[in-house]
Amino acid sequence: MTTRERLHRLVDDLSDDEAAEALALLEGQLADQAEPAALPEFFGMLHSGKGDLAARSDEILRAEFGRR
């Protein structure tokens, strides 16, 4: 039996009050998870089709990290 099937079986056996508590707990857990960070601009740059990456390395770094 898979984990998902076991979870379904457990949920099916809950009373309405227990199901409400379990739902609140799961929603709280999911809300606490951080949003995944956006991928940096240079992610996947090998497929950019914009030419020589070595020649553009300063431009890419400036765009991603700003001038310092």
C-alpha positions in Angstrom: 0.0 0.0 0.0 1.4 3.4 -0.9 1.7 6.3 1.5 -1.0 8.1 -0.4 -3.4 5.1 0.0 -2.6 4.9 3.7 -3.3 8.5 4.1 -6.7 8.2 2.2 -7.6 5.3 4.5 -6.8 7.3 7.6 -8.7 10.3 6.4 -11.7 8.1 5.6 -11.8 6.8 9.2 -11.8 10.3 10.7 -14.9 11.9 12.3 -16.0 15.3 11.0 -14.4 17.0 14.0 -11.1 15.1 13.6 -11.1 15.8 9.8 -11.5 19.6 10.5 -8.5 19.5 13.0 -6.4 17.5 10.5 -7.3 19.9 7.7 -6.3 22.9 9.9 -3.0 21.3 10.8 -2.1 20.5 7.2 -3.1 23.9 5.9 -1.0 25.5 8.7 2.0 23.3 7.7 1.6 24.3 4.0 1.2 28.0 4.8 4.5 27.9 6.8 6.5 26.7 3.9 8.5 29.4 2.2 7.7 30.2 -1.4 10.4 28.7 -3.7 12.9 31.4 -4.7 12.6 32.7 -8.2 15.3 31.3 -10.5 18.1 33.8 -11.1 18.3 35.3 -14.6 21.4 33.3 -15.5 19.6 30.0 -14.9 19.4 28.2 -18.2 21.6 30.8 -19.9 23.3 28.1 -22.0 20.0 27.9 -23.9 19.5 31.7 -24.3 20.5 31.9 -27.9 22.2 35.2 -27.2 25.7 34.3 -28.3 29.0 34.0 -26.5 28.4 33.7 -22.8 32.0 34.5 -21.9 31.8 37.8 -23.7 28.5 38.6 -21.9 29.6 37.4 -18.4 30.0 40.9 -17.0 26.6 42.0 -18.4 24.9 38.9 -16.9 26.6 39.4 -13.5 25.6 43.1 -13.4 22.0 42.2 -14.3 21.8 39.6 -11.6 23.8 41.1 -8.7 23.9 44.8 -9.6 26.9 47.0 -9.7 29.1 47.0 -6.6 
